[in-house]
Amino acid sequence: VRAPPPGSIAPVRLLCGDFLQTVGEWSSADVLLATSLCFPPELVSELEQAATALRQGARVICMQPCFGSGAFRPCSVVAPLPPPEPPHKVVMEMSFGDASFYLFERLPG
């Protein structure tokens, strides 16, 4: 992931709603962020299926170390954590403490 040139700002559109009901609203996104820490496994599976609507090269940031069952690949972050942590993991401070996020890229198909 590259930073935009100095002085430029990429357009950002935030959507709030049920991602399973609004796939058409976000399927053209370049980046999908799912703060999915408390999602039950069934909901994560539904998100994985819905995210296959993203275009090739789109990124998904979620809180599961595995995502997309073949439709996505782990994507190294700019400043990876030292081994043995996976290169697609980043730790962010949240209101409840540190939380792990993982970056994935949509594969062709």
N, C-alpha and C positions, 0 to 999 in steps of 0.2 A: 504494500500500500504506500503510495507516494503522497507527499504533502503537496498541496496546490502551490503555484508560484506565489512569491511574496506579493501581498496586496490584493490577491484574488480570493474570493469566497465562493465555494460551491453552493448551489441552491440546495436547501434542505426543506423537506416536507415531512412533517410528523403526522402520523395517523393514530388515533386512539379508538380502539374498538376490538371486537372479536376477530382475530386474524383468520379464523376459519370461515367467517361470513364475509370477509372483505378481501379475499385473495385477488380479485380483479383490481382492487385499489392499490395493491403493493407489489404485484407480480412484475412490474417494470422497474422496480427499485434496483439500485446498485448495491445497497447495503441494507440488510435486515437485521435488526437487533431484537433478540428475544431474551428478556430477563426471566429465564425459565427455571430458576432454582427450585421452586416448589411445584413445578408441573408434574403430574403423575405420568408414568411411562406411556399410558395410552394417549395423553395429550401431546407428548413429545413426538410420538409416532405420527399423529395427525399433522403436526407442524412440519415434520420431515416430508410427508407426502405433499402438503400444500406448497412447500418451498421448492418443489421440483418445477413449479411454474415460473421460477426465476430464470432469467436468461443466462447463457454460458458466461462465466467470469464474475457473476454477481457474488457478493460475499454475505455470509451469514455469521453473526456473532451470537453465540448462545452460551449456556452454562453447563453443557454436557460435553465431555471430552470426545465422544463419538457422535456423529450426526450424518444422516442422509443415506445410509445403507447403500453406498455405491454411486449416488448421484452427486456427492460432494467429496472433496478431498481436504485434508488439513492444509492450512496455508500459514506459513511462518509469519510471525509478527515482526515488526521493525526491530524491537529490542527484546529478543527472547530471554527467558529465564535460564539460569545455568542448569546443565544436566543434573539430575535425571528428569527434570521437567520437560514435557513435550514442547517442541518449538512453536506450536500454535496456541500456546496458553499465555494469558496475561492475567495478572492479579490486580484488581481494582478495589479501592476502599469504598465501602458502602456504609450506610447508617448502622448496620448490625456488625460491621467488621470487614475484614478482607474477603473478597469473593473471586472465584476463578471464572474467567471467560475464555472461550475458545473460538478461533477464527477458521472458517471453512470457505472454499471456493466451489461454485457450481460448475460441474463438468459438462462437456457436450452431451447432448442426448436428451 
